[in-house]
Amino acid sequence: MAADPLYGDDPQARTVLDCQADYARRYAGAVTGQRATATEVAIAAHAGCIDAFEAFIRSRVTAAGEAERMQAAMNPAAFVEHHRQRMRDYAHAHTLHVYLRSTADF
């Protein structure tokens, strides 16, 4: 599998992205009378993969380079929030992409 454009070969990031992509693919293939919007699927995927997401957030300090570790030491809350928001936005977009690619014929 190719490295992720934003997170490279980071195994924790890959776990989050794979979990959410799997959720999107499974929902896209489900036979159901009720269809959620792509955004609803991405939000639900995040909730379904919250354990992987939280493990990713916890891994940021150990995966950080020296400069980032200094930032984390100086303001841990801001460091965590930065990575939380960055992954949330990225995983949301990734999930939308997977879901739409799985349901639409481009």
Phi and psi in degrees as a GROMACS rama.xvg file:
@    title "Ramachandran Plot"
@    xaxis  label "Phi"
@    yaxis  label "Psi"
@TYPE xy
-69.8734  151.816  ALA-2
-65.7066  147.557  ALA-3
-70.4642  140.595  ASP-4
-61.0922  -31.6088  PRO-5
-97.4293  -40.5545  LEU-6
-109.186  3.74184  TYR-7
60.2425  -129.828  GLY-8
-100.509  19.0662  ASP-9
-59.606  115.749  ASP-10
-65.9289  -33.2537  PRO-11
-69.2322  -41.4536  GLN-12
-64.7503  -42.1718  ALA-13
-60.9132  -38.6514  ARG-14
-61.8202  -43.784  THR-15
-63.0888  -50.8244  VAL-16
-63.99  -41.225  LEU-17
-65.2648  -41.5847  ASP-18
-60.8041  -48.0736  CYS-19
-69.0191  -37.1714  GLN-20
-64.5952  -41.7194  ALA-21
-61.4915  -42.3582  ASP-22
-59.2203  -46.8063  TYR-23
-62.9304  -43.6427  ALA-24
-64.736  -42.1048  ARG-25
-64.1542  -42.729  ARG-26
-66.0732  -41.2705  TYR-27
-60.4287  -33.7386  ALA-28
-90.453  -5.4757  GLY-29
-72.3674  143.536  ALA-30
-93.2663  106.742  VAL-31
-146.618  145.446  THR-32
-75.6275  -22.7408  GLY-33
-98.1129  123.642  GLN-34
-111.906  129.131  ARG-35
-87.4066  156.134  ALA-36
-73.1725  163.844  THR-37
-59.5349  -38.6176  ALA-38
-64.9925  -41.6483  THR-39
-62.96  -38.5619  GLU-40
-64.5975  -42.4437  VAL-41
-64.0612  -40.1785  ALA-42
-66.4781  -43.2725  ILE-43
-65.9038  -37.7564  ALA-44
-61.5894  -40.6423  ALA-45
-60.1588  -46.2205  HIS-46
-63.0117  -39.1066  ALA-47
-70.465  -19.8028  GLY-48
-115.761  22.4002  CYS-49
-60.8324  -34.051  ILE-50
-63.8751  -43.6903  ASP-51
-65.5236  -39.2009  ALA-52
-62.5767  -46.174  PHE-53
-66.6238  -36.7864  GLU-54
-63.772  -38.4554  ALA-55
-61.1641  -46.2472  PHE-56
-60.2992  -44.0651  ILE-57
-63.3491  -28.7495  ARG-58
-79.3162  -11.4734  SER-59
-61.3641  -38.6332  ARG-60
-65.86  -43.683  VAL-61
-71.0937  -27.853  THR-62
-85.4298  -12.0982  ALA-63
-72.0573  149.946  ALA-64
-77.8709  179.052  GLY-65
-59.3666  -44.4729  GLU-66
-62.8812  -41.1228  ALA-67
-68.1947  -36.2151  GLU-68
-63.5096  -34.513  ARG-69
-64.6444  -43.0251  MET-70
-61.9377  -42.0497  GLN-71
-64.6506  -38.2259  ALA-72
-69.401  -36.6506  ALA-73
-76.4469  -36.0358  MET-74
-148.585  79.1479  ASN-75
-59.4956  -38.845  PRO-76
-63.7204  -43.7324  ALA-77
-66.7635  -38.6861  ALA-78
-61.5777  -48.5267  PHE-79
-64.0263  -45.1541  VAL-80
-63.0882  -39.0228  GLU-81
-58.626  -49.2342  HIS-82
-71.1419  -34.5098  HIS-83
-61.5829  -48.5068  ARG-84
-68.9112  -40.3425  GLN-85
-61.6954  -47.0065  ARG-86
-69.2957  -38.8813  MET-87
-58.8848  -47.7894  ARG-88
-64.4332  -44.0983  ASP-89
-67.111  -45.5816  TYR-90
-65.3238  -36.525  ALA-91
-61.651  -49.0286  HIS-92
-63.1779  -41.2476  ALA-93
-61.5084  -43.4264  HIS-94
-66.2775  -42.5804  THR-95
-57.5379  -45.4017  LEU-96
-60.0114  -48.3534  HIS-97
-63.295  -44.7697  VAL-98
-63.4807  -47.9816  TYR-99
-65.243  -39.1376  LEU-100
-65.224  -29.8224  ARG-101
-81.9251  -18.414  SER-102
-114.189  -22.0122  THR-103
-106.655  153.082  ALA-104
-107.04  95.8142  ASP-105
